[in-house]
Amino acid sequence: MIGKRLKALRDEAGMSQAELAALINVSPGMISKYENDESNPIDENKVKLAKELNTTTDYLLGASDEMHPVAYQIPRYFLENDTDTLNEIMGYFMYKSDGKTKEMLTLWERLPEKKKERYLWLIKDELNIED
């Protein structure tokens, strides 16, 4: 089941097998094997595939039929342009002193910008920050 869903998601994203392979650090041939159900991705790659294709591992594995949960349906302009909200959120966390917050900040700083954009909406939603 993962093959059919993976191909549909990749096609929807307008990605080639080579592009998706580069994002998750496998060969294009491996993506082809996944899509043709000749090989199953290791768990780490299932998570990477879900993240890169804006879906969940539950959808990829057939445990859910919801291709794109509501949380993933965030307008692209918000993710690309809302640096003010990013600064507001990070400022909020700077005033917290617990160990988990410090750990979160350390991990956040290590994320590439593309990933920060993806997670921004989740943090904003969790804190109930409105535009």
Protein Blocks (a to p, Z undefined) as FASTA:
>chain_A
ZZmmmmmmmmmnopafklmmmmnopafklmmmmmnopaccdfklmmmmmmmnopafklmn
opaccfbgfklmccfklmmmmmmlmmmmmmmmmmpcbfklmmmmmmmmmpcfklmmmmmm
mmmmmnopaZZ
